């Protein structure tokens, strides 16, 4: 079964310096029918103007993944983790017992990124920070694992039974994925448009997938997408 969460149905908040769309309930946006999907709790699509960002603030007991689409994000946290995050790089922060961090626009243009929260399988973990580059050539026309519980294929480590994969597709190109029996999936279209098993999708759309074994994503225009394989 494929259930589309249309881009325009998401929650929206525009604070001037921050324009944010919420796939699931977040902050002042509350929808009891969209509180997350399996262990996936938050997908926010954020645009932050130059010179602005999220000042130092706390988190705990959450796996936080930052996935930039354009521009650069300057990250700093209380574990000592810091760095400049650009498109093609992915960052994972385990908030665990508690962490303070900031995320600022580190460029002279608007920064566009996805912020993802995953509920960890264990509370009270030691806070951690990790950042890696996943080159376009490794994601073009195929699914590339970027986060997993066992760091497979050089991916980031996430403390939950979830495989997060990324793909880049040219017009007419496709990426196929076999979903094991009993697993669930969430597809998020970051850019572009296409179809998933024949169902039309556009940028910002999310798709909940259950009881499907074969997933075929085809781009009708250049596309970037994320796939969450969830218990």
C-alpha positions as CSV (number, residue, x, y, z in Angstrom):
1,X,0.0,0.0,0.0
2,X,1.3,3.4,-1.0
3,X,-0.1,6.5,0.9
4,X,1.1,9.9,-0.3
5,X,1.6,12.8,2.1
6,X,1.4,15.7,-0.3
7,X,3.8,18.6,0.0
8,X,1.0,21.2,0.3
9,X,-0.6,19.2,3.2
10,X,2.5,19.7,5.4
11,X,2.6,22.1,8.3
12,X,4.2,25.5,7.5
13,X,5.8,28.2,9.5
14,X,7.5,31.3,8.1
15,X,9.5,33.3,10.7
16,X,11.2,35.6,8.1
17,X,14.7,34.2,8.6
18,X,13.3,30.6,8.6
19,X,10.8,29.1,6.2
20,X,10.0,25.6,7.4
21,X,7.6,22.8,6.2
22,X,6.8,20.0,8.7
23,X,5.9,16.6,7.3
24,X,4.9,15.5,10.8
25,X,3.7,17.4,13.9
26,X,6.4,19.8,15.2
27,X,6.6,22.9,17.4
28,X,3.3,24.8,17.0
29,X,2.1,22.5,14.2
30,X,0.0,19.7,15.6
31,X,-1.9,17.0,13.7
32,X,-2.8,13.9,15.6
33,X,-3.0,11.9,12.3
34,X,0.6,12.8,11.5
35,X,2.8,12.3,14.5
36,X,5.5,10.3,12.6
37,X,5.9,7.0,10.9
38,X,7.3,4.0,12.8
39,X,10.5,5.3,14.5
40,X,10.6,8.3,12.1
41,X,9.5,11.3,14.1
42,X,10.4,14.5,12.2
43,X,11.1,15.6,8.6
44,X,11.4,19.3,8.4
45,X,12.3,21.1,5.2
46,X,14.1,24.3,6.2
47,X,15.3,27.4,4.4
48,X,17.4,29.8,6.5
49,X,18.6,33.2,5.3
50,X,22.2,34.2,5.2
51,X,23.6,35.2,8.6
52,X,20.8,33.5,10.5
53,X,20.2,30.1,12.2
54,X,19.3,28.2,15.3
55,X,21.2,29.5,18.3
56,X,22.5,27.1,21.0
57,X,19.6,24.9,22.3
58,X,19.2,21.5,24.0
59,X,18.1,18.1,22.7
60,X,18.0,14.6,24.3
61,X,17.1,11.0,23.5
62,X,16.8,11.6,19.7
63,X,18.9,10.7,16.6
64,X,19.1,13.9,14.6
65,X,20.2,13.8,10.9
66,X,20.9,16.9,8.9
67,X,20.8,16.6,5.1
68,X,21.7,19.8,3.2
69,X,20.4,20.4,-0.3
70,X,22.1,23.7,-1.0
71,X,24.2,26.3,0.9
72,X,26.2,25.4,4.0
73,X,25.3,24.8,7.6
74,X,27.8,25.6,10.4
75,X,27.3,23.1,13.3
76,X,28.7,23.3,16.8
77,X,27.7,21.2,19.8
78,X,28.7,20.4,23.4
79,X,30.4,17.1,22.5
80,X,33.1,19.1,20.7
81,X,31.6,18.3,17.3
82,X,31.8,21.2,14.8
83,X,32.0,21.5,11.1
84,X,30.6,23.1,7.9
85,X,28.0,20.9,6.2
86,X,27.4,21.2,2.5
87,X,25.2,19.4,-0.1
88,X,26.5,15.8,-0.5
89,X,27.4,15.6,3.2
90,X,25.2,14.1,5.9
91,X,25.4,14.6,9.6
92,X,24.2,12.5,12.5
93,X,24.0,13.7,16.1
94,X,22.9,11.4,18.9
95,X,21.4,13.6,21.6
96,X,21.2,10.8,24.2
97,X,21.6,12.0,27.8
98,X,21.6,15.6,26.6
99,X,23.4,17.9,24.1
100,X,23.5,21.6,23.3
101,X,24.0,22.6,19.7
102,X,23.7,25.4,17.2
103,X,23.1,25.3,13.5
104,X,23.8,28.5,11.6
105,X,23.8,29.5,7.9
106,X,27.5,29.2,7.0
107,X,27.2,30.7,3.6
108,X,26.3,34.0,1.9
109,X,23.1,32.5,0.4
110,X,20.0,30.8,1.7
111,X,20.7,27.3,3.1
112,X,18.2,24.6,2.2
113,X,18.2,21.4,4.2
114,X,16.2,18.6,5.7
115,X,16.3,18.0,9.4
116,X,15.3,14.5,10.4
117,X,14.6,13.0,13.8
118,X,14.5,9.3,14.6
119,X,13.5,7.9,17.9
120,X,16.4,5.8,19.2
121,X,16.1,2.2,20.3
122,X,17.7,3.0,23.7
123,X,17.4,6.1,26.0
124,X,20.3,7.6,27.8
125,X,22.9,7.1,25.1
126,X,26.2,8.9,25.2
127,X,26.0,12.0,22.9
128,X,27.8,11.6,19.6
129,X,28.5,13.5,16.4
130,X,29.4,12.2,13.0
131,X,29.6,13.7,9.5
132,X,30.4,12.1,6.2
133,X,30.5,13.0,2.5
134,X,28.5,10.8,0.1
135,X,29.7,11.8,-3.5
136,X,27.1,12.2,-6.2
137,X,28.7,9.5,-8.3
138,X,27.9,7.0,-5.5
139,X,24.2,8.0,-5.5
140,X,23.5,8.6,-9.2
141,X,21.0,6.1,-10.5
142,X,21.1,3.9,-7.4
143,X,20.3,3.8,-3.7
144,X,23.2,4.6,-1.5
145,X,22.9,3.8,2.3
146,X,23.9,6.9,4.2
147,X,22.8,5.8,7.8
148,X,22.3,2.4,9.3
149,X,22.5,0.7,12.7
150,X,25.8,-1.1,11.8
151,X,27.5,1.6,9.8
152,X,27.3,-0.7,6.7
153,X,29.2,0.4,3.5
154,X,30.7,3.3,5.4
155,X,27.4,4.9,6.3
156,X,26.7,6.9,9.4
157,X,25.7,5.0,12.6
158,X,22.1,5.5,13.8
159,X,20.9,3.9,17.0
160,X,17.7,2.4,15.6
161,X,16.6,-0.4,13.2
162,X,16.5,1.9,10.1
163,X,18.3,2.0,6.8
164,X,18.4,5.5,5.3
165,X,19.3,5.6,1.6
166,X,19.7,8.5,-0.8
167,X,19.5,8.6,-4.6
168,X,20.0,11.1,-7.5
169,X,18.1,10.5,-10.7
170,X,18.4,12.1,-14.1
171,X,15.2,12.5,-16.2
172,X,14.0,9.0,-17.2
173,X,16.4,7.3,-14.8
174,X,15.1,4.8,-12.2
175,X,16.2,3.4,-8.9
176,X,14.7,0.1,-7.6
177,X,14.5,-1.1,-4.0
178,X,13.4,-4.5,-2.5
179,X,11.7,-4.1,0.8
180,X,12.0,-7.2,3.0
181,X,8.8,-8.8,4.2
182,X,7.5,-7.2,7.4
183,X,9.4,-4.0,6.8
184,X,8.0,-0.5,6.2
185,X,9.3,2.4,4.1
186,X,9.0,6.1,3.9
187,X,10.1,7.9,0.8
188,X,10.8,11.7,0.9
189,X,11.2,13.6,-2.4
190,X,13.7,16.3,-1.7
191,X,13.9,17.8,-5.3
192,X,12.3,17.1,-8.6
193,X,9.4,14.9,-9.6
194,X,8.6,11.4,-10.8
195,X,6.7,8.3,-9.9
196,X,6.9,5.5,-7.3
197,X,5.3,2.3,-8.6
198,X,3.4,4.5,-11.0
199,X,2.1,7.0,-8.4
200,X,3.0,10.6,-9.3
201,X,5.2,12.5,-6.9
202,X,6.7,16.0,-6.6
203,X,9.2,17.8,-4.4
204,X,8.2,17.8,-0.8
205,X,5.9,14.8,-1.1
206,X,6.3,12.0,1.4
207,X,5.1,8.4,0.9
208,X,4.2,5.8,3.5
209,X,4.8,2.3,2.2
210,X,3.5,-1.0,3.7
211,X,2.9,-4.4,2.2
212,X,5.0,-3.7,-0.9
213,X,8.0,-5.7,-1.8
214,X,9.3,-4.0,-4.9
215,X,9.7,-0.2,-5.1
216,X,10.5,1.5,-8.4
217,X,11.2,5.2,-8.4
218,X,11.4,6.8,-11.9
219,X,12.3,10.5,-12.4
220,X,10.2,12.6,-14.8
221,X,12.7,15.5,-14.1
222,X,16.0,15.4,-12.2
223,X,15.2,14.1,-8.7
224,X,16.8,13.7,-5.3
225,X,15.1,11.4,-2.8
226,X,15.5,9.7,0.5
227,X,14.2,6.2,1.5
228,X,13.8,5.1,5.1
229,X,13.6,1.3,5.5
230,X,12.0,0.8,8.9
231,X,11.1,-2.0,11.3
